[in-house]
Amino acid sequence: VQLQASGGGLVQAGGSLRLSCVASGRILYAMGWFRQAPGKEREFVGAISRIGDSTDYADSVKGRFTISRDNAKNTVYLQMNTLKPEDTAVYYCAAHRTAWGTNARADEYDYWGQGTLVTVSS
């Protein structure tokens, strides 16, 4: 399984971006988004269940970020609104083979995309 993340870029604080993660082939895995800022550990951003009926978010992004998926297109999205400079990071999507619901533990994901850089200027 290969995951391709895209949609990152430079945006001013308060702006929005939508990240996409396209999977090669038709998969039905629980998916997650993680991010890693320079000099920091990779951290959980949000996750979505296999069929999209449940989502989970880190406290730092609740109310601002929304995860959705289109299984017909093998694509998961991360809509990011009201962006803050502290959201600056490389964002990664990941797939969990066995989970049905959401999972916040990076070490339990099986497949990872290459990452897309989001830079939020103040």
C-alpha positions as CSV (number, residue, x, y, z in Angstrom):
1,V,0.0,0.0,0.0
2,Q,1.3,3.4,-1.0
3,L,0.0,6.7,0.4
4,Q,0.5,10.0,-1.3
5,A,-0.1,13.1,0.7
6,S,-0.5,16.5,-0.9
7,G,-2.0,20.0,-0.4
8,G,0.6,21.5,1.9
9,G,1.9,25.0,1.4
10,L,2.4,28.4,2.8
11,V,-0.6,30.2,4.4
12,Q,-1.1,33.2,6.7
13,A,-2.4,32.7,10.2
14,G,-6.1,32.4,10.1
15,G,-6.2,30.8,6.7
16,S,-7.2,27.4,5.5
17,L,-5.7,24.4,3.7
18,R,-7.0,21.1,2.7
19,L,-4.6,18.1,2.7
20,S,-5.4,15.0,0.7
21,C,-4.0,11.5,1.1
22,V,-4.6,9.1,-1.8
23,A,-4.0,5.4,-1.4
24,S,-2.8,3.1,-4.2
25,G,-5.5,0.6,-4.8
26,R,-8.8,0.2,-3.1
27,I,-8.3,-0.1,0.7
28,L,-10.6,0.2,3.6
29,Y,-8.4,1.0,6.5
30,A,-8.7,3.3,9.4
31,M,-6.6,6.3,8.7
32,G,-4.8,8.9,10.7
33,W,-3.0,12.2,10.3
34,F,0.1,13.0,12.2
35,R,2.5,16.0,12.1
36,Q,6.1,16.7,13.1
37,A,7.4,20.1,13.7
38,P,11.2,20.9,13.5
39,G,12.9,19.6,16.6
40,K,9.7,17.9,18.0
41,E,8.3,14.5,18.2
42,R,5.7,13.3,15.7
43,E,2.3,13.9,17.2
44,F,-1.3,12.8,16.5
45,V,-3.6,15.2,14.7
46,G,-6.7,13.2,14.0
47,A,-8.1,9.9,12.8
48,I,-11.1,8.5,11.0
49,S,-12.6,5.0,11.1
50,R,-12.8,2.7,8.1
51,I,-16.2,3.8,7.0
52,G,-15.9,7.3,8.3
53,D,-18.5,7.0,11.0
54,S,-16.2,8.1,13.8
55,T,-13.4,10.6,14.1
56,D,-11.0,11.7,16.8
57,Y,-8.8,14.8,17.1
58,A,-6.0,16.1,19.2
59,D,-7.2,18.8,21.6
60,S,-4.9,21.3,19.9
61,V,-6.9,21.0,16.6
62,K,-10.4,20.3,17.8
63,G,-12.9,22.7,16.3
64,R,-10.5,23.8,13.6
65,F,-9.5,20.6,11.7
66,T,-11.9,18.1,10.1
67,I,-11.1,14.7,8.7
68,S,-13.2,13.1,6.1
69,R,-12.9,10.3,3.5
70,D,-14.1,9.2,0.2
71,N,-13.6,5.5,-0.1
72,A,-14.7,5.4,-3.7
73,K,-11.7,7.6,-4.5
74,N,-9.4,6.0,-1.9
75,T,-8.8,9.4,-0.5
76,V,-8.7,10.9,3.0
77,Y,-8.9,14.6,3.6
78,L,-7.7,16.9,6.4
79,Q,-9.5,20.3,6.2
80,M,-7.5,22.8,8.3
81,N,-9.2,26.1,9.2
82,T,-8.1,29.0,11.4
83,L,-4.5,27.9,11.1
84,K,-2.0,29.1,13.6
85,P,1.8,29.4,13.4
86,E,2.1,26.5,15.8
87,D,0.4,24.3,13.2
88,T,3.6,24.5,11.1
89,A,4.9,21.0,10.5
90,V,5.2,18.2,8.0
91,Y,1.9,16.4,7.9
92,Y,1.8,12.6,7.4
93,C,-1.1,10.4,6.6
94,A,-1.1,6.8,7.8
95,A,-3.1,3.6,7.4
96,H,-4.0,1.1,10.1
97,R,-4.7,-2.4,8.7
98,T,-6.5,-4.0,11.6
99,A,-8.3,-1.2,13.4
100,W,-12.0,-0.5,12.7
101,G,-12.3,2.7,14.6
102,T,-9.9,5.5,15.3
103,N,-6.4,5.1,16.7
104,A,-4.1,7.9,18.0
105,R,-0.9,5.8,18.4
106,A,1.6,6.4,15.6
107,D,3.5,3.1,16.4
108,E,0.4,1.1,15.6
109,Y,0.0,2.3,12.0
110,D,1.3,0.1,9.2
111,Y,1.7,2.4,6.2
112,W,2.8,6.0,5.9
113,G,2.8,8.6,3.3
114,Q,5.8,10.8,2.5
115,G,4.6,13.9,4.2
116,T,3.6,17.3,3.0
117,L,4.9,20.6,4.5
118,V,2.5,23.1,6.0
119,T,3.9,26.5,6.9
120,V,1.8,29.1,8.7
121,S,3.1,32.6,8.9
122,S,2.2,35.0,11.6
